[in-house]
Amino acid sequence: MGEVINLRLARKQRARVTAEQRANENRRLFGRTAAEKAAETRARDRVEKTLDGAHLDKQPPNGKTE
């Protein structure tokens, strides 16, 4: 015969595992220092500025199109 399992305890254990996984995900997403957030912002701004500067269809500074 198989092993007897208390379903209430099994549900609680499964809930603990799920909560721990969610906590790890939140730590990864939100658990950053101000310096890490600032570095990511600088990197994103640098990439956007590089991409914006590489547009070929920009109008000349005087606003006239040829």
N, C-alpha and C positions, 0 to 999 in steps of 0.2 A: 504494500500500500504506500501511497505517496506521502510526502511531508505535509503536515497541516500548516496552513498559512492564515494568519489573522489579516483579513482584508482591510480593516481599519488602519492597522499599522502599515500595510503595504501602500495604501493611498497616501498616508502621511509621508512616508519615505519618498514616494514618487513626487509629491508636492515639494519636498525639501530639495530634491535634485533639480526640479524645474526652476525653483526660486534661485538656486545657486547659479544656474546657467544664465538666468535673466540678470542677476547681479553682476556676473562677469561681463556680460555684454554691455550693461550700463557703465561699468567701470571703464571699459574700453572706449565707449563713445563720449562720456561726460567727465571722466576722471583725469582731465589734463590740466597742467599748470598754465598760468597766464602766459609764461614764456613760450610754451608749446603752441598755444592758441595764436599768439602774435606771430610766431615763425610761420605757421601755416597760412595766416592771412597775408604776410609778406610774400610768400611763395606764390599764392594764388594771384595776388595783384601783379607780380612780376610776369607771370604767364599770360594774364589778360592783357597787360600792356604790350607784351611782345606780339601777341596775336593781333591786337588792334593796330599796331604799327606795320603789320605785314599785309594789310589790305591793298589790293591793286586798283580797286575802283574808287579810290578817294577823289574828291573834288579838289581842285587847287585852292590855296588859301584865299584867293580873291573872290571865290564863289562862282566864277564863270566856267561854263562848260564849253568845250571845243567841239 
